[in-house]
Amino acid sequence: MLIAGLDPSLHPTPPVPATAGSLLHFPEIRSRFLEQPHDVIVCLPPGYHEQPDRRYPVLYLHDGQNVFDDLPLSPFGVQWGVDTTARALVHARVIEPLIIVAVGNAGRDRIDEFTPTRDNMHDAGGLADRYGQMLVYEIKPWVDHSWRTRRTARDTAVAGSSLGGLLSLHLGLTHPAIFGKVGLLSPSVWWDDRWIVRQLATGGRRPDLRIWLDVGTGEARMLKGTRLLYRMLLRKGWRIGTDLHYMEADGALHDERAWGERAGLFLRFLFPAHP
Protein backbone atom coordinates (compact mmCIF):
# COMPACT_ATOMS: atom_id res chain seq x y z
CA MET A 1 0.00 0.00 0.00
CA LEU A 2 1.36 3.43 -0.93
CA ILE A 3 0.54 6.86 0.39
CA ALA A 4 2.17 9.49 -1.79
CA GLY A 5 1.01 12.91 -0.71
CA LEU A 6 -2.57 12.08 -1.72
CA ASP A 7 -1.58 11.88 -5.37
CA PRO A 8 -4.95 10.83 -6.88
CA SER A 9 -3.26 8.67 -9.49
CA LEU A 10 -1.59 6.59 -6.77
CA HIS A 11 -4.10 6.72 -3.94
CA PRO A 12 -7.56 7.69 -5.22
CA THR A 13 -9.54 6.61 -2.15
CA PRO A 14 -8.77 5.51 1.40
CA PRO A 15 -7.88 1.80 1.43
CA VAL A 16 -10.37 -0.72 2.73
CA PRO A 17 -9.01 -1.70 6.15
CA ALA A 18 -8.74 -5.04 7.84
CA THR A 19 -10.64 -4.65 11.10
CA ALA A 20 -9.56 -5.80 14.53
CA GLY A 21 -12.08 -4.96 17.21
CA SER A 22 -12.62 -1.19 17.11
CA LEU A 23 -9.38 -0.63 15.20
CA LEU A 24 -8.63 -0.13 11.51
CA HIS A 25 -5.38 -1.78 10.47
CA PHE A 26 -3.50 -0.66 7.35
CA PRO A 27 -0.46 -2.91 6.88
CA GLU A 28 2.84 -2.03 5.23
CA ILE A 29 2.23 1.54 4.13
CA ARG A 30 5.21 2.74 2.12
CA SER A 31 6.72 6.20 2.22
CA ARG A 32 8.88 8.07 -0.25
CA PHE A 33 11.04 9.25 2.67
CA LEU A 34 11.96 5.93 4.33
CA GLU A 35 13.05 2.53 3.08
CA GLN A 36 10.93 0.36 5.38
CA PRO A 37 7.12 0.13 5.27
CA HIS A 38 5.11 0.90 8.41
CA ASP A 39 1.83 -0.49 9.69
CA VAL A 40 -0.70 2.19 10.63
CA ILE A 41 -3.56 1.48 13.03
CA VAL A 42 -6.41 3.97 13.43
CA CYS A 43 -8.69 3.97 16.47
CA LEU A 44 -11.92 5.95 16.06
CA PRO A 45 -13.65 7.30 19.18
CA PRO A 46 -17.00 6.16 20.58
CA GLY A 47 -19.88 7.74 18.70
CA TYR A 48 -17.83 8.58 15.61
CA HIS A 49 -20.36 7.16 13.16
CA GLU A 50 -23.37 8.45 15.12
CA GLN A 51 -22.19 12.09 14.96
CA PRO A 52 -21.44 12.71 11.28
CA ASP A 53 -20.92 16.46 11.72
CA ARG A 54 -18.41 16.25 14.56
CA ARG A 55 -14.65 16.62 14.08
CA TYR A 56 -12.01 15.26 16.42
CA PRO A 57 -8.49 16.00 17.67
CA VAL A 58 -5.81 13.47 16.77
CA LEU A 59 -3.06 11.74 18.73
CA TYR A 60 -0.19 10.18 16.77
CA LEU A 61 1.65 7.42 18.66
CA HIS A 62 4.94 5.73 17.79
CA ASP A 63 5.66 2.00 18.30
CA GLY A 64 2.14 1.21 17.16
CA GLN A 65 2.64 -2.52 17.73
CA ASN A 66 2.64 -1.91 21.48
CA VAL A 67 -0.19 0.49 22.25
CA PHE A 68 -3.61 -1.11 21.58
CA ASP A 69 -5.41 -3.85 23.51
CA ASP A 70 -7.53 -4.79 20.50
CA LEU A 71 -4.56 -5.50 18.22
CA PRO A 72 -2.21 -7.87 20.07
CA LEU A 73 0.93 -7.40 17.97
CA SER A 74 3.33 -6.40 20.74
CA PRO A 75 6.60 -8.32 20.57
CA PHE A 76 6.71 -8.00 24.38
CA GLY A 77 3.29 -9.55 24.97
CA VAL A 78 2.12 -6.44 26.86
CA GLN A 79 0.23 -3.49 25.38
CA TRP A 80 -0.40 -0.01 26.74
CA GLY A 81 -4.14 -0.44 26.26
CA VAL A 82 -4.56 3.15 25.04
CA ASP A 83 -7.73 2.24 23.12
CA THR A 84 -9.39 0.72 26.19
CA THR A 85 -8.26 3.56 28.44
CA ALA A 86 -9.37 6.27 26.01
CA ARG A 87 -12.82 4.74 25.55
CA ALA A 88 -13.34 4.54 29.32
CA LEU A 89 -12.24 8.14 29.84
CA VAL A 90 -14.42 9.38 26.98
CA HIS A 91 -17.46 7.58 28.41
CA ALA A 92 -16.67 9.10 31.81
CA ARG A 93 -16.40 12.53 30.15
CA VAL A 94 -12.91 13.01 31.54
CA ILE A 95 -11.25 13.48 28.14
CA GLU A 96 -12.68 14.67 24.86
CA PRO A 97 -13.24 12.06 22.13
CA LEU A 98 -10.19 11.75 19.90
CA ILE A 99 -8.83 9.79 16.96
CA ILE A 100 -5.68 7.81 17.77
CA VAL A 101 -3.27 6.95 14.97
CA ALA A 102 -0.52 4.48 15.87
CA VAL A 103 2.42 4.06 13.50
CA GLY A 104 4.27 0.78 13.83
CA ASN A 105 8.02 0.92 14.13
CA ALA A 106 10.39 -0.45 11.49
CA GLY A 107 11.97 -3.17 13.59
CA ARG A 108 15.73 -3.13 13.19
CA ASP A 109 15.55 0.37 11.62
CA ARG A 110 13.67 1.76 14.65
CA ILE A 111 16.74 3.22 16.33
CA ASP A 112 17.72 5.09 13.16
CA GLU A 113 14.22 6.42 12.45
CA PHE A 114 13.54 7.55 16.02
CA THR A 115 16.73 9.55 16.57
CA PRO A 116 17.55 13.03 15.22
CA THR A 117 21.34 12.65 15.11
CA ARG A 118 24.00 10.06 14.43
CA ASP A 119 25.36 8.80 17.75
CA ASN A 120 28.93 7.64 17.16
CA MET A 121 28.93 5.70 20.42
CA HIS A 122 26.13 3.50 19.02
CA ASP A 123 26.99 3.83 15.32
CA ALA A 124 23.33 4.47 14.60
CA GLY A 125 20.68 7.13 14.28
CA GLY A 126 19.88 10.25 12.33
CA LEU A 127 16.64 9.57 10.40
CA ALA A 128 14.11 11.28 12.68
CA ASP A 129 13.64 14.16 10.25
CA ARG A 130 12.75 11.70 7.48
CA TYR A 131 10.31 9.95 9.79
CA GLY A 132 8.85 13.36 10.57
CA GLN A 133 8.45 14.06 6.86
CA MET A 134 6.50 10.82 6.52
CA LEU A 135 4.15 11.90 9.32
CA VAL A 136 3.78 15.52 8.24
CA TYR A 137 3.60 15.17 4.45
CA GLU A 138 2.06 11.71 3.99
CA ILE A 139 0.33 10.15 6.98
CA LYS A 140 -1.27 13.26 8.50
CA PRO A 141 -2.71 14.52 5.16
CA TRP A 142 -4.08 11.03 4.49
CA VAL A 143 -5.66 10.86 7.98
CA ASP A 144 -7.13 14.37 7.59
CA HIS A 145 -8.49 13.41 4.16
CA SER A 146 -9.96 10.07 5.30
CA TRP A 147 -11.53 10.95 8.66
CA ARG A 148 -13.19 13.95 10.28
CA THR A 149 -10.26 15.55 12.07
CA ARG A 150 -9.57 18.93 13.63
CA ARG A 151 -6.39 19.87 11.82
CA THR A 152 -4.78 22.70 13.81
CA ALA A 153 -1.65 22.24 15.92
CA ARG A 154 -3.59 22.76 19.15
CA ASP A 155 -5.70 19.73 18.20
CA THR A 156 -2.81 17.48 17.12
CA ALA A 157 -0.52 15.58 19.49
CA VAL A 158 2.44 13.26 19.04
CA ALA A 159 3.62 10.92 21.79
CA GLY A 160 5.90 8.00 22.48
CA SER A 161 8.10 6.27 25.02
CA SER A 162 11.85 5.81 25.31
CA LEU A 163 13.34 6.67 21.89
CA GLY A 164 9.75 7.44 20.85
CA GLY A 165 9.70 10.14 23.53
CA LEU A 166 12.92 11.63 22.19
CA LEU A 167 11.41 11.54 18.70
CA SER A 168 8.18 13.20 19.86
CA LEU A 169 9.99 16.13 21.45
CA HIS A 170 12.14 16.58 18.35
CA LEU A 171 9.04 16.61 16.14
CA GLY A 172 7.30 19.10 18.41
CA LEU A 173 10.31 21.41 18.31
CA THR A 174 10.82 21.14 14.54
CA HIS A 175 7.13 21.08 13.48
CA PRO A 176 5.28 23.23 16.06
CA ALA A 177 2.80 24.38 13.40
CA ILE A 178 1.73 20.73 13.02
CA PHE A 179 2.07 19.23 16.51
CA GLY A 180 1.00 21.49 19.35
CA LYS A 181 1.00 18.80 22.05
CA VAL A 182 3.65 16.23 22.90
CA GLY A 183 3.69 13.27 25.27
CA LEU A 184 7.13 12.23 26.49
CA LEU A 185 7.08 8.97 28.45
CA SER A 186 10.51 7.98 29.79
CA PRO A 187 12.28 9.81 26.93
CA SER A 188 15.77 8.71 25.90
CA VAL A 189 17.40 12.01 26.81
CA TRP A 190 20.78 10.24 26.97
CA TRP A 191 20.97 9.89 23.17
CA ASP A 192 24.10 11.45 21.60
CA ASP A 193 25.37 12.96 24.86
CA ARG A 194 21.96 14.53 25.65
CA TRP A 195 21.76 16.29 22.31
CA ILE A 196 18.09 17.21 22.76
CA VAL A 197 18.83 19.19 25.95
CA ARG A 198 21.66 21.06 24.21
CA GLN A 199 19.28 21.88 21.36
CA LEU A 200 16.80 23.37 23.79
CA ALA A 201 19.52 25.34 25.56
CA THR A 202 20.85 26.95 22.38
CA GLY A 203 17.53 27.34 20.57
CA GLY A 204 15.72 30.60 20.12
CA ARG A 205 12.17 31.42 21.12
CA ARG A 206 10.40 28.39 22.49
CA PRO A 207 7.51 27.01 20.45
CA ASP A 208 3.98 26.97 21.80
CA LEU A 209 3.84 23.33 22.93
CA ARG A 210 1.82 21.62 25.64
CA ILE A 211 4.14 18.98 27.11
CA TRP A 212 3.59 15.89 29.24
CA LEU A 213 6.89 14.57 30.65
CA ASP A 214 7.29 11.56 32.92
CA VAL A 215 9.78 8.94 34.05
CA GLY A 216 9.84 6.04 36.51
CA THR A 217 12.08 6.22 39.55
CA GLY A 218 13.10 2.63 38.77
CA GLU A 219 14.60 3.69 35.43
CA ALA A 220 18.19 4.31 36.45
CA ARG A 221 19.39 5.28 32.98
CA MET A 222 16.47 7.58 32.21
CA LEU A 223 15.87 9.35 35.51
CA LYS A 224 18.85 11.72 35.58
CA GLY A 225 18.43 12.79 31.96
CA THR A 226 14.69 13.34 32.31
CA ARG A 227 15.22 15.52 35.37
CA LEU A 228 17.76 17.54 33.39
CA LEU A 229 15.27 17.95 30.53
CA TYR A 230 12.58 19.04 33.01
CA ARG A 231 14.84 21.75 34.44
CA MET A 232 15.70 22.96 30.94
CA LEU A 233 12.02 23.18 29.99
CA LEU A 234 11.37 25.33 33.06
CA ARG A 235 14.35 27.50 32.19
CA LYS A 236 13.00 28.01 28.66
CA GLY A 237 9.65 29.20 29.98
CA TRP A 238 7.31 26.24 30.17
CA ARG A 239 5.04 26.44 33.23
CA ILE A 240 3.88 23.60 35.43
CA GLY A 241 0.09 23.27 35.39
CA THR A 242 -0.27 25.48 32.33
CA ASP A 243 1.65 24.00 29.41
CA LEU A 244 3.86 21.45 31.21
CA HIS A 245 3.20 18.48 33.47
CA TYR A 246 6.06 16.54 35.05
CA MET A 247 5.67 13.23 36.86
CA GLU A 248 8.02 10.74 38.48
CA ALA A 249 6.24 7.40 38.86
CA ASP A 250 7.41 5.78 42.08
CA GLY A 251 9.21 2.51 41.37
CA ALA A 252 8.09 2.34 37.73
CA LEU A 253 10.37 0.51 35.31
CA HIS A 254 11.20 1.11 31.65
CA ASP A 255 8.57 -1.14 30.08
CA GLU A 256 5.21 -1.29 28.31
CA ARG A 257 3.28 -2.13 31.47
CA ALA A 258 4.50 1.01 33.23
CA TRP A 259 3.70 3.23 30.25
CA GLY A 260 0.26 1.68 29.95
CA GLU A 261 -0.43 2.52 33.58
CA ARG A 262 0.33 6.18 32.83
CA ALA A 263 -1.61 6.34 29.55
CA GLY A 264 -4.77 7.70 31.14
CA LEU A 265 -2.82 10.42 32.93
CA PHE A 266 -1.17 11.83 29.83
CA LEU A 267 -4.45 11.62 27.91
CA ARG A 268 -6.13 13.68 30.65
CA PHE A 269 -3.47 16.36 30.39
CA LEU A 270 -3.28 16.57 26.61
CA PHE A 271 -7.01 16.09 25.83
CA PRO A 272 -9.06 17.27 28.83
CA ALA A 273 -12.82 17.27 28.41
CA HIS A 274 -14.35 20.67 27.78
CA PRO A 275 -17.26 21.83 29.95
Buried (B, 14 or more C-beta within 10 A) or exposed (E): EBBBEBEEEEBEEBBEBEEBBBBBBBBEBBBEBBEBBBBBBBBBBBEBEEEEEEBBBBBBBBBBBBBBBBBEBBEEEBBBBBBBBBBBBBEEEBBBBBBBBBBBBBEEBBBBBBBBBEBEEEEBBBBBBBBBBBBBBBBBBBBBEBBBBBBEBEBBBBBBBBBBBBBBBBBBBBBBEBBBBBBBBBBBBBBBEBBBBEBBEEEEEBBEBBBBBBBBEBBEEBBBBBBBBBEBBEEBEBEEEEBBBBBBBEEBBBBBEBBBBBBBBBBBBBBEEEE
